[in-house]
Amino acid sequence: MSKLTAEQHHMLEQYDQLLDTISEGLEYLENNITAEAPPQTQQVFQDVLLGLEQVSRSHDQMAVLFEEREEIQPLIIDFHEVVQMLQGWFSLETNEEKRGLLVEKVVPAYEEWRTRMQSFVKPYISH
């Protein structure tokens, strides 16, 4: 296992927390995307998108940091597949369709990916 600098350790801790925060945002959207969705659902969606963007930027650093670990590249590719699924949101017209996309595709895929990525990251940040 690579020895991390304090900065790298901090980055991975923040990354791990961000994965949980995105999960909470997706759960909120799942529970609140209805025909009469509260106005804050759009802000939560925007926050989820910003979080996903931050995760993606972190992957560039992680690809270098963990280049000797062959499992990092498939995890990064799988993340991009989740993001691709979520892009379907923009072509859907009703909140019911958007909720269906989240419940049936995006959230299960994200949660499965998050579990695998956090299992990868945890050994580096747990002390």
DSSP file (Angstrom, degrees, kcal/mol; ACC not computed):
  #  RESIDUE AA STRUCTURE BP1 BP2  ACC     N-H-->O    O-->H-N    N-H-->O    O-->H-N    TCO  KAPPA ALPHA  PHI   PSI    X-CA   Y-CA   Z-CA
    1    1 A M              0   0    0      0, 0.0     3,-0.0     0, 0.0     2,-0.0   0.000 360.0 360.0 360.0 131.2    0.0    0.0    0.0
    2    2 A S        -     0   0    0      1,-0.1     2,-0.6    63,-0.1    63,-0.0  -0.304 360.0-118.5 -64.2 144.9    1.4    3.4   -1.0
    3    3 A K        -     0   0    0      1,-0.0     2,-0.3    -2,-0.0    -1,-0.1  -0.775  34.6-146.4 -84.1 123.6    2.4    5.8    1.7
    4    4 A L        -     0   0    0     -2,-0.6     2,-0.1   120,-0.1    -1,-0.0  -0.627   6.9-124.2 -93.8 148.6    0.2    8.9    1.3
    5    5 A T     >  -     0   0    0     -2,-0.3     4,-2.5     1,-0.1     5,-0.2  -0.408  35.0-104.7 -75.9 165.8    1.1   12.5    2.1
    6    6 A A  H  > S+     0   0    0      1,-0.2     4,-2.4     2,-0.2     5,-0.2   0.885 123.6  52.1 -59.2 -38.5   -1.1   14.4    4.5
    7    7 A E  H  > S+     0   0    0      2,-0.2     4,-2.4     1,-0.2    -1,-0.2   0.911 110.1  46.8 -66.1 -43.1   -2.6   16.2    1.5
    8    8 A Q  H  > S+     0   0    0      2,-0.2     4,-2.3     1,-0.2    -2,-0.2   0.903 112.0  51.1 -65.4 -41.0   -3.4   13.0   -0.4
    9    9 A H  H  X S+     0   0    0     -4,-2.5     4,-2.2     2,-0.2    -2,-0.2   0.924 111.1  48.2 -60.4 -45.9   -4.9   11.5    2.8
   10   10 A H  H  X S+     0   0    0     -4,-2.4     4,-2.6     1,-0.2     5,-0.2   0.907 109.6  52.8 -62.4 -43.1   -7.1   14.6    3.3
   11   11 A M  H  X S+     0   0    0     -4,-2.4     4,-2.4     1,-0.2    -1,-0.2   0.914 110.0  48.0 -59.8 -43.5   -8.2   14.5   -0.3
   12   12 A L  H  X S+     0   0    0     -4,-2.3     4,-2.5     2,-0.2    -1,-0.2   0.866 110.2  51.9 -68.1 -35.5   -9.3   10.8    0.0
   13   13 A E  H  X S+     0   0    0     -4,-2.2     4,-2.2     2,-0.2    -2,-0.2   0.936 112.4  45.5 -63.3 -45.3  -11.2   11.6    3.2
   14   14 A Q  H  X S+     0   0    0     -4,-2.6     4,-2.5     2,-0.2    -2,-0.2   0.897 111.9  52.7 -64.4 -39.4  -13.0   14.4    1.5
   15   15 A Y  H  X S+     0   0    0     -4,-2.4     4,-2.0    -5,-0.2    -2,-0.2   0.931 108.8  49.6 -59.4 -47.7  -13.7   12.2   -1.5
   16   16 A D  H  X S+     0   0    0     -4,-2.5     4,-1.4     1,-0.2    -2,-0.2   0.908 112.4  47.5 -60.0 -44.0  -15.1    9.5    0.7
   17   17 A Q  H  X S+     0   0    0     -4,-2.2     4,-2.3     1,-0.2    -1,-0.2   0.881 108.4  55.5 -65.6 -38.1  -17.4   12.0    2.4
   18   18 A L  H  X S+     0   0    0     -4,-2.5     4,-2.7     1,-0.2     5,-0.2   0.880 102.4  56.2 -63.0 -38.0  -18.5   13.4   -0.9
   19   19 A L  H  X S+     0   0    0     -4,-2.0     4,-1.8     1,-0.2    -1,-0.2   0.908 109.7  46.3 -60.3 -40.9  -19.6   10.0   -2.1
   20   20 A D  H  X S+     0   0    0     -4,-1.4     4,-2.2     2,-0.2    -2,-0.2   0.902 111.0  52.0 -66.4 -40.9  -21.9    9.8    1.0
   21   21 A T  H  X S+     0   0    0     -4,-2.3     4,-2.3     1,-0.2    -2,-0.2   0.903 108.9  49.7 -64.0 -41.9  -23.2   13.3    0.4
   22   22 A I  H  X S+     0   0    0     -4,-2.7     4,-2.7     2,-0.2    -1,-0.2   0.908 108.8  53.6 -62.1 -41.1  -24.1   12.5   -3.2
   23   23 A S  H  X S+     0   0    0     -4,-1.8     4,-2.3    -5,-0.2    -2,-0.2   0.913 108.6  49.0 -58.8 -43.6  -25.9    9.4   -2.0
   24   24 A E  H  X S+     0   0    0     -4,-2.2     4,-2.4     2,-0.2    -1,-0.2   0.893 110.6  51.1 -63.5 -40.1  -27.9   11.5    0.4
   25   25 A G  H  X S+     0   0    0     -4,-2.3     4,-2.4     2,-0.2    -2,-0.2   0.915 110.1  48.5 -63.8 -43.1  -28.8   13.9   -2.4
   26   26 A L  H  X S+     0   0    0     -4,-2.7     4,-2.7     2,-0.2    -1,-0.2   0.894 110.7  51.4 -64.0 -39.1  -29.9   11.1   -4.7
   27   27 A E  H  X S+     0   0    0     -4,-2.3     4,-2.1    -5,-0.2    -2,-0.2   0.917 108.9  51.1 -63.3 -42.6  -32.0    9.7   -1.9
   28   28 A Y  H  X S+     0   0    0     -4,-2.4     4,-1.4     1,-0.2    -2,-0.2   0.938 111.4  47.8 -59.0 -46.5  -33.6   13.1   -1.3
   29   29 A L  H  X S+     0   0    0     -4,-2.4     4,-2.0     1,-0.2     3,-0.4   0.919 109.1  53.5 -62.0 -43.5  -34.4   13.3   -5.0
   30   30 A E  H  < S+     0   0    0     -4,-2.7    -1,-0.2     1,-0.2    -2,-0.2   0.904 115.0  41.4 -54.7 -42.4  -35.9    9.8   -5.1
   31   31 A N  H  < S+     0   0    0     -4,-2.1    -1,-0.2     1,-0.2    -2,-0.2   0.654 123.2  36.6 -83.0 -16.2  -38.2   10.7   -2.2
   32   32 A N  H  < S+     0   0    0     -4,-1.4     2,-1.3    -3,-0.4    -2,-0.2   0.478  79.7 105.6-120.7  -3.9  -39.2   14.2   -3.4
   33   33 A I     <  +     0   0    0     -4,-2.0     2,-0.3    -5,-0.2    66,-0.1  -0.681  50.6 134.0 -80.8 100.7  -39.4   14.1   -7.2
   34   34 A T  S >  S-     0   0    0     -2,-1.3     3,-1.3     4,-0.1    61,-0.1  -0.792  75.8 -87.4-134.6 177.0  -43.2   14.1   -7.6
   35   35 A A  T 3  S+     0   0    0      1,-0.3     2,-0.2    -2,-0.3    60,-0.1   0.883 132.8  38.4 -56.1 -37.7  -45.6   16.0   -9.8
   36   36 A E  T 3  S+     0   0    0     59,-0.0    -1,-0.3    -3,-0.0    -3,-0.0  -0.407  89.0 177.2-108.5  53.1  -45.6   18.8   -7.1
   37   37 A A    <   -     0   0    0     -3,-1.3    -4,-0.1    -2,-0.2     5,-0.1  -0.281  36.2-105.5 -61.1 138.9  -41.9   18.6   -6.3
   38   38 A P    >   -     0   0    0      0, 0.0     3,-2.1     0, 0.0     4,-0.4  -0.310  30.6-112.9 -62.1 150.9  -40.7   21.1   -3.7
   39   39 A P  T >> S+     0   0    0      0, 0.0     3,-1.0     0, 0.0     4,-0.6   0.785 112.2  66.2 -59.0 -27.6  -38.6   24.0   -5.3
   40   40 A Q  H 3> S+     0   0    0      1,-0.2     4,-2.5     2,-0.2     5,-0.2   0.633  79.8  80.7 -72.2 -10.7  -35.5   22.8   -3.5
   41   41 A T  H <> S+     0   0    0     -3,-2.1     4,-2.5     1,-0.2    -1,-0.2   0.894  90.4  52.3 -62.7 -36.2  -35.4   19.6   -5.6
   42   42 A Q  H <> S+     0   0    0     -3,-1.0     4,-2.3    -4,-0.4    -1,-0.2   0.904 110.2  48.4 -64.4 -39.4  -33.8   21.5   -8.5
   43   43 A Q  H  X S+     0   0    0     -4,-0.6     4,-2.4     2,-0.2    -2,-0.2   0.899 110.7  50.4 -67.0 -40.0  -31.1   22.9   -6.2
   44   44 A V  H  X S+     0   0    0     -4,-2.5     4,-2.5     2,-0.2    -2,-0.2   0.910 109.7  51.4 -63.5 -41.1  -30.4   19.4   -4.8
   45   45 A F  H  X S+     0   0    0     -4,-2.5     4,-2.3     1,-0.2    -2,-0.2   0.932 110.2  48.7 -60.9 -45.0  -30.1   18.1   -8.3
   46   46 A Q  H  X S+     0   0    0     -4,-2.3     4,-2.3     1,-0.2    -2,-0.2   0.900 110.8  51.2 -60.7 -40.6  -27.7   20.9   -9.2
   47   47 A D  H  X S+     0   0    0     -4,-2.4     4,-2.6     2,-0.2    -1,-0.2   0.893 108.1  51.6 -64.1 -40.1  -25.7   20.0   -6.0
   48   48 A V  H  X S+     0   0    0     -4,-2.5     4,-2.6     2,-0.2    -2,-0.2   0.922 109.7  50.2 -61.8 -43.6  -25.6   16.4   -7.0
   49   49 A L  H  X S+     0   0    0     -4,-2.3     4,-2.1     2,-0.2    -2,-0.2   0.914 110.9  48.6 -61.3 -42.7  -24.2   17.4  -10.4
   50   50 A L  H  X S+     0   0    0     -4,-2.3     4,-2.2     2,-0.2    -1,-0.2   0.907 111.2  50.9 -63.3 -40.9  -21.5   19.6   -8.8
   51   51 A G  H  X S+     0   0    0     -4,-2.6     4,-2.4     1,-0.2    -2,-0.2   0.914 109.3  49.9 -62.5 -42.8  -20.6   16.7   -6.5
   52   52 A L  H  X S+     0   0    0     -4,-2.6     4,-2.4     1,-0.2    -1,-0.2   0.874 109.0  52.9 -63.7 -36.6  -20.3   14.3   -9.4
   53   53 A E  H  X S+     0   0    0     -4,-2.1     4,-2.2     2,-0.2    -1,-0.2   0.911 109.2  48.8 -64.4 -41.9  -18.1   16.8  -11.2
   54   54 A Q  H  X S+     0   0    0     -4,-2.2     4,-2.2     2,-0.2    -2,-0.2   0.909 110.2  51.5 -63.9 -41.6  -15.8   17.0   -8.1
   55   55 A V  H  X S+     0   0    0     -4,-2.4     4,-1.5     1,-0.2    -2,-0.2   0.929 109.1  51.0 -59.4 -45.3  -15.7   13.2   -7.9
   56   56 A S  H  X S+     0   0    0     -4,-2.4     4,-0.8     1,-0.2     3,-0.2   0.907 109.3  49.8 -61.0 -42.5  -14.7   13.1  -11.6
   57   57 A R  H >X S+     0   0    0     -4,-2.2     4,-0.9     1,-0.2     3,-0.7   0.881 107.5  55.1 -64.0 -36.9  -11.9   15.7  -11.1
   58   58 A S  H 3X S+     0   0    0     -4,-2.2     4,-2.6     1,-0.2    -1,-0.2   0.825  96.5  66.5 -63.9 -30.9  -10.6   13.6   -8.1
   59   59 A H  H 3X S+     0   0    0     -4,-1.5     4,-2.5     1,-0.2    -1,-0.2   0.828  93.1  59.2 -63.2 -30.9  -10.4   10.6  -10.3
   60   60 A D  H <X S+     0   0    0     -4,-0.8     4,-1.1    -3,-0.7    -1,-0.2   0.938 110.7  41.5 -61.4 -45.0   -7.6   12.2  -12.3
   61   61 A Q  H  X S+     0   0    0     -4,-0.9     4,-2.9    -3,-0.2     3,-0.2   0.898 114.8  51.3 -67.2 -41.2   -5.5   12.5   -9.2
   62   62 A M  H  X S+     0   0    0     -4,-2.6     4,-2.8     1,-0.2    -2,-0.2   0.855 102.6  59.3 -67.4 -34.3   -6.5    9.0   -8.0
   63   63 A A  H  < S+     0   0    0     -4,-2.5    -1,-0.2    -5,-0.2    -2,-0.2   0.872 113.9  38.3 -61.9 -35.9   -5.5    7.5  -11.4
   64   64 A V  H >< S+     0   0    0     -4,-1.1     3,-1.3    -3,-0.2    -2,-0.2   0.918 116.4  50.8 -77.2 -46.8   -2.0    8.8  -10.8
   65   65 A L  H 3< S+     0   0    0     -4,-2.9     3,-0.2     1,-0.3    -2,-0.2   0.864 122.9  30.5 -59.9 -38.9   -1.8    8.1   -7.1
   66   66 A F  T >< S+     0   0    0     -4,-2.8     3,-2.3    -5,-0.2     6,-0.3  -0.077  75.5 131.9-112.5  32.3   -3.0    4.5   -7.5
   67   67 A E  T <  S+     0   0    0     -3,-1.3    -1,-0.2     1,-0.3    -2,-0.1   0.776  72.5  57.3 -59.6 -25.0   -1.5    3.7  -10.9
   68   68 A E  T 3  S+     0   0    0     -3,-0.2     2,-0.8    -4,-0.2    -1,-0.3   0.600  90.3  82.7 -80.0 -10.0   -0.1    0.5   -9.6
   69   69 A R    X   -     0   0    0     -3,-2.3     3,-1.7     1,-0.1     4,-0.4  -0.834  66.0-162.3 -97.8 107.4   -3.5   -0.7   -8.5
   70   70 A E  T 3  S+     0   0    0     -2,-0.8     3,-0.4     1,-0.3    -1,-0.1   0.712  81.9  67.6 -64.6 -20.3   -5.2   -2.2  -11.6
   71   71 A E  T 3> S+     0   0    0      1,-0.2     4,-1.4     2,-0.2    -1,-0.3   0.615  82.5  75.8 -77.4  -9.8   -8.7   -2.0  -10.1
   72   72 A I  H <> S+     0   0    0     -3,-1.7     4,-2.2    -6,-0.3    -1,-0.2   0.914  89.9  54.2 -69.3 -41.3   -8.8    1.8  -10.1
   73   73 A Q  H  > S+     0   0    0     -3,-0.4     4,-2.5    -4,-0.4     5,-0.2   0.927 107.5  48.3 -62.8 -45.8   -9.4    2.2  -13.9
   74   74 A P  H  > S+     0   0    0      0, 0.0     4,-2.6     0, 0.0    -1,-0.2   0.883 111.1  52.9 -61.2 -34.5  -12.5   -0.1  -14.0
   75   75 A L  H  X S+     0   0    0     -4,-1.4     4,-1.9     2,-0.2    -2,-0.2   0.915 110.2  47.1 -64.7 -41.5  -13.9    1.9  -11.0
   76   76 A I  H  X S+     0   0    0     -4,-2.2     4,-1.8     2,-0.2    -1,-0.2   0.908 112.5  49.5 -66.3 -41.6  -13.4    5.2  -12.8
   77   77 A I  H  X S+     0   0    0     -4,-2.5     4,-1.5     1,-0.2    -2,-0.2   0.918 109.6  51.6 -62.7 -43.7  -15.0    3.8  -16.0
   78   78 A D  H  X S+     0   0    0     -4,-2.6     4,-1.6     1,-0.2    -1,-0.2   0.866 106.1  55.6 -62.9 -35.9  -18.0    2.5  -14.0
   79   79 A F  H  X S+     0   0    0     -4,-1.9     4,-2.2     1,-0.2     3,-0.3   0.929 105.4  51.5 -60.5 -45.1  -18.4    5.9  -12.5
   80   80 A H  H  X S+     0   0    0     -4,-1.8     4,-2.2     1,-0.2    -1,-0.2   0.827 105.3  56.3 -64.1 -30.1  -18.6    7.5  -15.9
   81   81 A E  H  X S+     0   0    0     -4,-1.5     4,-1.9     2,-0.2    -1,-0.2   0.878 106.0  50.6 -67.1 -36.9  -21.3    4.9  -16.8
   82   82 A V  H  X S+     0   0    0     -4,-1.6     4,-2.1    -3,-0.3    -2,-0.2   0.926 110.4  49.4 -63.6 -44.7  -23.4    6.1  -13.9
   83   83 A V  H  X S+     0   0    0     -4,-2.2     4,-1.5     1,-0.2    -2,-0.2   0.898 108.0  54.2 -61.9 -40.5  -23.0    9.7  -15.0
   84   84 A Q  H  < S+     0   0    0     -4,-2.2     4,-0.5     1,-0.2     3,-0.2   0.909 107.4  50.9 -59.2 -42.3  -24.1    8.7  -18.5
   85   85 A M  H >< S+     0   0    0     -4,-1.9     3,-1.7     1,-0.2     4,-0.2   0.926 107.6  52.8 -59.7 -44.7  -27.2    7.2  -17.1
   86   86 A L  H >< S+     0   0    0     -4,-2.1     3,-2.1     1,-0.3     4,-0.3   0.779  93.7  71.2 -65.6 -26.5  -28.0   10.4  -15.2
   87   87 A Q  G >< S+     0   0    0     -4,-1.5     3,-1.2     1,-0.3     4,-0.3   0.731  81.4  74.5 -63.2 -19.4  -27.7   12.4  -18.4
   88   88 A G  G X> S+     0   0    0     -3,-1.7     3,-1.3    -4,-0.5     4,-0.5   0.735  77.6  78.4 -61.4 -21.8  -30.9   10.8  -19.4
   89   89 A W  G X4 S+     0   0    0     -3,-2.1     3,-1.2     1,-0.3    -1,-0.2   0.869  86.3  58.0 -51.4 -41.9  -32.6   13.1  -16.9
   90   90 A F  G <4 S+     0   0    0     -3,-1.2    -1,-0.3    -4,-0.3    -2,-0.2   0.668 104.0  50.4 -72.1 -16.9  -32.3   16.0  -19.4
   91   91 A S  G <4 S+     0   0    0     -3,-1.3     2,-0.3    -4,-0.3    -1,-0.3   0.480  92.5  93.1 -97.6  -2.8  -34.3   14.2  -22.1
   92   92 A L    <<  -     0   0    0     -3,-1.2     3,-0.0    -4,-0.5     6,-0.0  -0.698  55.5-164.8 -93.3 143.9  -37.2   13.4  -19.7
   93   93 A E        +     0   0    0     -2,-0.3     2,-0.3     1,-0.0    -1,-0.1   0.829  63.6  55.2 -97.7 -36.0  -40.2   15.7  -19.5
   94   94 A T  S  > S-     0   0    0      1,-0.1     4,-2.1     0, 0.0     5,-0.1  -0.687  73.4-128.6-105.5 154.9  -42.1   14.7  -16.3
   95   95 A N  H  > S+     0   0    0     -2,-0.3     4,-2.9     1,-0.2     5,-0.2   0.827 111.4  60.1 -63.8 -31.2  -40.9   14.3  -12.7
   96   96 A E  H  > S+     0   0    0      2,-0.2     4,-2.1     1,-0.2    -1,-0.2   0.914 106.4  45.8 -63.2 -42.2  -42.4   10.8  -12.7
   97   97 A E  H  > S+     0   0    0      2,-0.2     4,-2.2     1,-0.2    -2,-0.2   0.905 113.0  50.4 -65.7 -40.9  -40.1    9.8  -15.6
   98   98 A K  H  X S+     0   0    0     -4,-2.1     4,-2.1     2,-0.2    -2,-0.2   0.908 110.0  49.6 -64.2 -42.3  -37.2   11.4  -13.8
   99   99 A R  H  X S+     0   0    0     -4,-2.9     4,-3.1     1,-0.2     5,-0.3   0.910 109.2  53.0 -62.9 -41.3  -38.0    9.6  -10.6
  100  100 A G  H  X S+     0   0    0     -4,-2.1     4,-2.8     1,-0.2     5,-0.4   0.903 107.1  51.9 -59.5 -42.4  -38.2    6.3  -12.5
  101  101 A L  H  X>S+     0   0    0     -4,-2.2     5,-2.2     2,-0.2     4,-1.9   0.923 113.9  44.1 -59.4 -44.9  -34.8    6.9  -13.9
  102  102 A L  I  <>S+     0   0    0     -4,-2.1     5,-2.5     3,-0.2    -2,-0.2   0.963 118.5  41.6 -64.2 -52.4  -33.4    7.5  -10.5
  103  103 A V  I  <5S+     0   0    0     -4,-3.1    -2,-0.2     1,-0.2    -3,-0.2   0.894 123.6  35.5 -65.6 -42.7  -35.1    4.6   -8.8
  104  104 A E  I  <5S+     0   0    0     -4,-2.8    -1,-0.2    -5,-0.3    -3,-0.2   0.792 135.9   1.1 -86.7 -29.2  -34.6    2.0  -11.5
  105  105 A K  I  X5S+     0   0    0     -4,-1.9     4,-2.1    -5,-0.4     5,-0.2   0.738 120.9  46.1-124.7 -62.3  -31.2    2.9  -12.9
  106  106 A V  I  ><S+     0   0    0     -5,-2.2     4,-3.1     1,-0.2     5,-0.2   0.934 112.3  44.6 -64.4 -52.8  -29.1    5.7  -11.5
  107  107 A V  H  ><S+     0   0    0     -5,-2.5     4,-2.9    -6,-0.2     5,-0.3   0.936 114.9  46.9 -63.9 -47.6  -29.4    5.1   -7.7
  108  108 A P  H  > S+     0   0    0      0, 0.0     4,-2.1     0, 0.0    -1,-0.2   0.928 116.8  45.2 -58.8 -41.7  -28.9    1.3   -7.8
  109  109 A A  H  X S+     0   0    0     -4,-2.1     4,-2.3     2,-0.2    -2,-0.2   0.919 114.9  47.4 -67.0 -42.8  -25.9    1.7  -10.1
  110  110 A Y  H  X S+     0   0    0     -4,-3.1     4,-3.4    -5,-0.2     5,-0.2   0.936 112.7  48.6 -64.1 -45.7  -24.4    4.6   -8.1
  111  111 A E  H  X S+     0   0    0     -4,-2.9     4,-2.2    -5,-0.2    -1,-0.2   0.889 111.9  48.8 -64.3 -39.4  -24.8    2.8   -4.8
  112  112 A E  H  X S+     0   0    0     -4,-2.1     4,-1.7    -5,-0.3    -1,-0.2   0.927 115.7  44.5 -65.1 -43.2  -23.2   -0.4   -6.1
  113  113 A W  H  X S+     0   0    0     -4,-2.3     4,-2.9    -5,-0.2     5,-0.2   0.922 111.2  53.5 -65.4 -44.3  -20.3    1.6   -7.5
  114  114 A R  H  X S+     0   0    0     -4,-3.4     4,-3.0     1,-0.2     5,-0.3   0.900 106.7  52.4 -59.3 -42.3  -20.0    3.7   -4.3
  115  115 A T  H  X S+     0   0    0     -4,-2.2     4,-1.8     1,-0.2    -1,-0.2   0.925 112.9  44.4 -59.9 -45.1  -19.8    0.5   -2.2
  116  116 A R  H  X S+     0   0    0     -4,-1.7     4,-1.5     2,-0.2    -2,-0.2   0.913 115.3  47.3 -67.3 -42.2  -16.9   -0.8   -4.3
  117  117 A M  H  X S+     0   0    0     -4,-2.9     4,-2.4     1,-0.2    -2,-0.2   0.909 111.6  49.8 -67.6 -41.4  -15.1    2.6   -4.5
  118  118 A Q  H  X S+     0   0    0     -4,-3.0     4,-2.9     1,-0.2    -1,-0.2   0.863 107.9  54.3 -67.0 -33.2  -15.4    3.1   -0.7
  119  119 A S  H  < S+     0   0    0     -4,-1.8    -1,-0.2    -5,-0.3    -2,-0.2   0.857 110.9  47.4 -64.4 -33.6  -14.0   -0.4   -0.1
  120  120 A F  H  < S+     0   0    0     -4,-1.5     4,-0.3     1,-0.1    -2,-0.2   0.908 118.9  38.6 -70.4 -42.7  -11.1    0.6   -2.3
  121  121 A V  H >X S+     0   0    0     -4,-2.4     3,-1.9     1,-0.2     4,-0.8   0.855  97.9  76.7 -79.5 -37.8  -10.5    3.9   -0.5
  122  122 A K  H >X S+     0   0    0     -4,-2.9     4,-1.7     1,-0.3     3,-1.2   0.825  88.1  57.1 -50.4 -44.3  -11.2    3.0    3.1
  123  123 A P  H 34 S+     0   0    0      0, 0.0    -1,-0.3     0, 0.0    -2,-0.1   0.817 107.1  51.5 -59.5 -26.2   -7.8    1.1    3.8
  124  124 A Y  H <4 S+     0   0    0     -3,-1.9    -2,-0.2    -4,-0.3  -120,-0.1   0.698 118.3  34.6 -82.1 -19.1   -6.0    4.3    2.8
  125  125 A I  H << S+     0   0    0     -3,-1.2     2,-1.0    -4,-0.8    -1,-0.2   0.487  91.0  98.0-115.3  -4.2   -7.9    6.6    5.1
  126  126 A S     <        0   0    0     -4,-1.7    -1,-0.1    -5,-0.2    -4,-0.0  -0.760 360.0 360.0 -94.6 104.0   -8.6    4.4    8.2
  127  127 A H              0   0    0     -2,-1.0    -1,-0.2    -3,-0.0    -2,-0.0   0.215 360.0 360.0-148.8 360.0   -6.2    5.0   11.0
